[in-house]
């Protein structure tokens, strides 16, 4: 199908399939005002190239919890110099940096478990015991009355 300018339109099912989404997800995004089909015929929604690109942007920004749908709406609909969406994106970038550090630590612990010469590394490895204590100090090192 094409629109009045001759631009090719893609049916909602094909858009959903391309991005591995349920059609109901696209309907939900439409109800939230994130996307708008270029045409409707016979109860079917059809998307032009800009609409498909917008679905790609939303799907990408949603993947792995990058941004909430509210934040995505701000990113897509506000001017580039709007500080509102930039703050949300900067906050997520900071959260990802923290998460990357945590994952790198976890990877290091797991790799050490695989190569540790200790017979019972999860319980007897001095390196891991030190790391666990550093991350989670015993109650003697914690102020139980922070007031």
ABEGO torsion letter per residue (X at the ends): XBBAAGBBBBBAAAAAAAAGBBAAAAAAAAAAGABBBABBBGGBBBBBAAAAAAAAAAAAAABGGABBAAAAAAAAABBAABAAAAAAAAAAAAAAAAAAAAAAAAAAAAAAAAABABABAAAABAAAAAAAAAABBBAAABBABAX
